[in-house]
């Protein structure tokens, strides 16, 4: 697909921080490129390439290239990778070995068999173990995993046909998000291998990362909440505020983590938020099924239009005598093989927000 090069229309709404439309003066391509290039940190090499890919993402997604939107993307890239397309990760081989052993234990596969598997020769002539031990970047490791899963039945047993490298590229975009987004809005660039593999490219990661960060409407008056959502999932900050209101309305303590339903989403096995809200069913004039159906919309804009959302906030506002916040940074403890210290979504969001503010007001 050829990228459009016409002017971005004034008032493009996708990607604005707040709920209300804000008219943004149209920028011609020359001025938009200049704004992006000026917003990059001084240390960035290949400034022309980064500028082109960021501009391309904004143009295809019809996100207004305001200084705020540009700095938001720049801040996330700087936080995630310091503008390195395929960054070297210290100790990656050790992390990979621990992950393989952990998966083997969960699958009840003896380590003796796993060690034998890793001694087999892979497609490039090296053993799988040699390739994993030599991996310096996520792309190196992902290629080894893909070969292993495709070629060896035990590899599929360990990884269930799913490569464990799930966040990729300079914006560390989740594979599931990219695949779902590309199914709804065709990816604008030629795909060499797969959408998942495109995330290892600069243009692919920037495109999907920009979509995840800016290409949705949310009731936020600060970019801080978009940064939290980038870490926790779109609308997580809105949902955390709803959980806070639900806790006040029901009197049941809830952790505002932004996840309104358990991963399974089974109406017969309600999670903490749903169970608490069921105690208000009569007062809210909503059945258990209606409550579950509303919560199932928690990853969409439409949740705000449900009777559940509106009635819970109305009740909680009345009980407190003031309007409660409609956005809160979710309380989530971050985890994963690459995380070696205690980190939270709050830490992440404020770290990116600090970079965002420095971009807006460079010294």
C-alpha positions in Angstrom: 0.0 0.0 0.0 1.3 3.4 -0.9 1.3 5.9 2.0 -0.9 8.9 1.5 1.1 12.1 1.2 -1.7 14.7 1.4 -2.2 17.1 4.2 -3.6 15.9 7.4 -7.0 17.5 7.9 -7.5 19.9 10.7 -9.4 18.3 13.6 -8.3 14.7 13.2 -9.5 13.2 16.4 -7.8 9.9 16.7 -5.1 9.9 19.3 -6.1 13.1 21.2 -5.5 12.7 25.0 -9.0 13.8 26.1 -12.5 12.8 25.2 -13.5 16.1 23.6 -12.5 16.9 20.0 -9.6 19.3 19.8 -8.9 21.1 16.5 -5.3 20.6 15.5 -3.9 22.9 12.8 -3.1 20.9 9.7 0.6 20.4 9.1 2.1 19.9 5.6 4.5 16.9 5.3 7.6 19.1 5.5 6.5 20.7 8.8 5.3 17.4 10.2 8.7 15.8 9.4 10.5 18.7 11.0 8.4 18.5 14.2 9.1 14.8 14.5 12.8 15.1 13.9 13.1 17.9 16.4 11.3 15.8 19.0 13.8 12.9 18.8 16.5 12.7 21.5 19.8 14.1 20.5 21.6 10.7 20.6 19.3 9.1 18.0 21.1 7.9 14.9 19.3 7.5 11.5 17.0 10.4 12.4 15.7 10.4 8.9 14.6 6.8 9.1 12.9 7.2 12.5 11.2 10.4 11.4 9.9 8.7 8.2 8.5 5.7 10.1 6.8 7.8 12.8 5.3 10.1 10.2 4.2 7.0 8.2 2.4 5.6 11.2 0.7 8.9 12.0 -0.4 9.3 8.4 -1.8 5.9 7.9 -3.6 5.9 11.2 -4.9 9.4 10.7 -3.5 10.5 14.1 -2.9 14.2 14.3 0.9 15.0 14.4 0.6 17.4 17.3 3.6 18.0 19.4 1.9 16.2 22.3 1.1 13.1 20.2 4.6 13.0 18.7 6.2 13.4 22.1 4.0 10.6 23.5 5.3 8.2 20.8 8.9 9.4 21.3 8.7 8.9 25.1 7.4 5.3 24.8 10.2 4.4 22.2 12.8 5.9 24.5 11.5 4.0 27.5 11.2 0.7 25.7 14.4 0.6 23.6 16.3 3.9 23.6 15.6 3.9 19.9 17.4 0.6 19.2 15.4 -1.5 16.7 16.6 -4.8 18.0 18.4 -4.1 21.2 20.9 -6.4 22.9 19.5 -7.8 26.1 22.1 -8.7 28.8 21.7 -12.3 30.1 19.1 -13.2 27.4 20.4 -16.8 27.1 20.1 -17.4 30.9 16.6 -15.9 30.8 15.7 -18.2 27.9 17.1 -21.3 29.6 15.1 -20.6 32.7 11.9 -20.1 30.7 12.4 -23.4 28.8 13.0 -25.3 32.1 9.9 -23.6 33.6 7.8 -24.6 30.7 9.1 -28.2 30.8 8.2 -28.4 34.4 4.7 -27.2 33.8 4.3 -29.7 30.8 5.8 -32.5 32.9 8.6 -33.0 30.5 11.8 -34.4 32.1 14.8 -32.1 31.8 16.8 -35.0 30.4 14.6 -34.9 27.3 14.8 -31.2 27.1 18.6 -31.2 27.2 18.5 -33.9 24.5 16.2 -31.7 22.4 18.5 -28.7 22.7 21.4 -30.8 21.4 19.7 -31.5 18.1 20.9 -29.6 15.0 18.7 -26.8 13.9 18.2 -25.4 10.3 21.3 -23.3 10.4 23.6 -26.2 11.4 24.0 -25.2 15.0 22.2 -27.0 17.8 19.2 -25.3 19.3 21.1 -25.0 22.5 24.0 -23.2 20.8 21.6 -20.8 19.1 19.8 -20.0 22.3 23.1 -19.5 24.2 24.4 -17.2 21.4 21.2 -15.1 21.3 21.8 -11.5 22.1 18.5 -10.0 20.9 14.9 -11.0 21.0 14.9 -11.5 17.3 17.8 -14.0 17.6 15.9 -15.9 20.3 12.6 -15.7 18.5 14.1 -17.2 15.3 15.5 -20.1 17.3 12.1 -20.7 19.0 10.2 -20.6 15.7 12.6 -23.2 14.2 12.3 -25.4 17.2 8.5 -25.2 17.3 8.2 -25.9 13.5 10.7 -28.7 13.4 10.5 -30.8 16.6 7.3 -32.2 18.1 8.7 -31.7 21.6 9.2 -28.1 20.8 5.4 -27.8 20.1 4.8 -29.6 23.4 6.9 -27.0 25.3 5.6 -23.9 23.6 2.1 -25.0 22.5 2.8 -23.7 19.0 3.2 -20.2 20.4 6.5 -18.4 20.4 7.1 -17.1 24.0 8.6 -13.8 22.7 5.2 -12.0 22.9 6.4 -8.3 23.0 8.7 -7.2 20.2 10.6 -4.4 18.6 11.5 -0.8 19.6 8.1 -0.2 21.1 7.7 -3.7 22.6 4.3 -4.3 21.1 2.3 -7.3 22.0 1.9 -9.9 19.2 -1.8 -10.5 20.1 -2.6 -6.8 19.7 -0.8 -6.5 16.4 -2.6 -9.5 14.9 -6.0 -8.4 16.1 -5.4 -4.8 14.9 -4.2 -5.9 11.5 -7.3 -8.1 11.1 -9.5 -5.1 11.5 -7.3 -2.6 9.7 -5.0 -4.1 7.0 -1.3 -3.6 7.6 0.0 -0.9 5.2 3.4 -2.5 4.4 4.4 -5.7 2.6 4.6 -8.6 5.0 7.8 -10.7 4.5 7.0 -13.5 6.9 4.2 -12.7 9.4 2.6 -9.8 11.3 4.4 -11.1 14.4 7.7 -11.0 12.6 7.0 -7.4 11.4 7.1 -6.2 15.0 10.8 -6.8 14.9 11.1 -4.2 12.2 11.2 -0.5 13.1 8.3 0.5 10.8 6.1 -2.4 12.1 6.8 -1.8 15.7 6.3 2.0 15.4 3.1 1.5 13.4 1.4 -0.9 15.8 2.9 0.8 18.9 1.4 4.1 17.7 -1.9 2.4 17.1 -1.9 0.9 20.6 -1.0 4.2 22.3 -3.1 6.7 20.4 -5.6 5.2 18.0 -8.5 4.9 20.4 -10.9 7.4 22.2 -10.7 7.4 26.0 -12.0 9.8 28.7 -8.5 11.0 29.7 -7.3 14.5 30.4 -3.7 13.5 30.7 -1.3 11.4 28.5 -0.2 9.7 31.8 -3.2 7.4 31.5 -2.4 6.4 27.9 1.1 5.5 29.0 -0.4 3.3 31.8 -2.7 1.7 29.1 0.2 1.1 26.9 1.6 -1.1 29.7 -1.7 -2.6 31.0 -4.0 -2.6 27.9 -6.3 -0.1 26.3 -8.9 1.4 28.7 -7.2 -0.1 31.7 -7.0 3.3 33.4 -10.7 4.0 32.8 -11.5 0.5 34.1 -9.4 1.0 37.2 -11.4 4.2 38.0 -14.6 2.2 37.5 -13.3 -0.5 39.9 -12.6 2.3 42.4 -16.2 3.5 42.1 -17.5 0.0 42.3 -15.6 -0.6 45.6 -17.2 2.6 47.0 -20.7 1.7 45.8 -20.6 -1.9 47.1 -18.4 -1.5 50.1 -16.3 -4.4 48.9 -12.5 -3.8 48.7 -11.3 -4.2 45.1 -7.8 -3.9 43.6 -8.1 -1.4 40.7 -6.0 -3.3 38.2 -8.1 -2.5 35.1 -9.1 -6.1 34.5 -12.9 -6.2 34.8 -13.2 -9.9 34.1 -10.8 -12.8 34.6 -9.0 -14.0 31.5 -11.6 -16.8 31.0 -14.5 -14.4 31.3 -16.9 -17.2 32.6 -20.2 -15.8 33.8 -20.5 -18.8 36.1 -17.2 -18.1 37.8 -17.3 -14.3 38.5 -14.1 -12.5 39.3 -13.8 -10.1 42.2 -15.2 -7.1 40.4 -18.2 -9.0 39.0 -18.9 -10.7 42.3 -19.0 -7.3 44.1 -21.3 -5.8 41.5 -23.7 -8.7 41.8 -24.4 -7.6 45.4 -25.9 -4.3 43.9 -27.9 -6.0 41.2 -31.3 -5.0 42.6 -30.3 -1.5 43.4 -28.7 -1.1 39.9 -31.8 -2.8 38.3 -29.5 -5.1 36.4 -29.5 -8.9 36.2 -26.3 -11.0 36.7 -26.3 -11.6 32.9 -26.6 -7.9 32.2 -23.7 -7.1 34.6 -21.5 -9.7 33.0 -22.4 -8.5 29.4 -21.5 -5.0 30.4 -18.2 -6.0 31.9 -17.4 -8.0 28.8 -17.3 -4.6 26.9 -14.5 -3.4 29.2 -11.9 -3.4 26.4 -14.0 -1.1 24.2 -15.2 2.5 24.2 -18.8 1.3 24.4 -18.5 0.2 28.0 -18.9 3.9 29.0 -22.4 3.8 27.5 -23.6 0.8 29.5 -26.1 1.2 32.2 -23.7 -0.5 34.6 -20.9 2.0 34.1 -23.3 5.0 34.4 -25.3 3.7 37.4 -22.2 2.6 39.4 -20.6 6.0 38.9 -23.8 7.8 39.7 -24.3 5.9 42.9 -20.6 6.3 44.0 -20.6 10.0 43.2 -23.7 10.4 45.4 -22.2 8.5 48.2 -19.0 10.5 48.2 -20.7 13.8 47.5 -18.3 14.6 44.6 -17.5 13.4 41.1 -15.0 10.6 41.3 -12.1 10.4 38.8 -12.9 8.7 35.5 -9.3 7.6 35.1 -6.7 6.1 37.5 -3.4 4.4 36.9 -4.0 0.7 37.5 -2.3 -1.0 40.4 -0.4 -3.8 38.7 2.8 -5.5 39.8 4.8 -6.2 36.6 6.3 -9.6 36.0 8.1 -11.6 33.3 11.3 -13.3 32.5 13.1 -10.0 31.6 12.0 -8.1 34.8 14.5 -8.5 37.5 13.2 -6.1 40.1 9.9 -5.0 41.6 8.2 -2.7 39.0 4.6 -1.5 38.7 2.4 0.0 36.0 2.4 3.2 38.1 6.3 3.3 37.9 6.1 2.7 34.1 3.5 5.3 33.4 5.3 8.0 35.4 8.6 7.1 33.9 7.3 7.6 30.4 5.4 10.7 31.5 8.7 12.2 32.7 10.2 11.6 29.3 7.1 13.0 27.6 7.3 16.2 29.6 11.1 16.6 28.8 10.2 16.2 25.1 7.6 18.9 25.3 9.9 21.3 27.2 13.4 20.6 26.1 16.1 22.6 28.0 
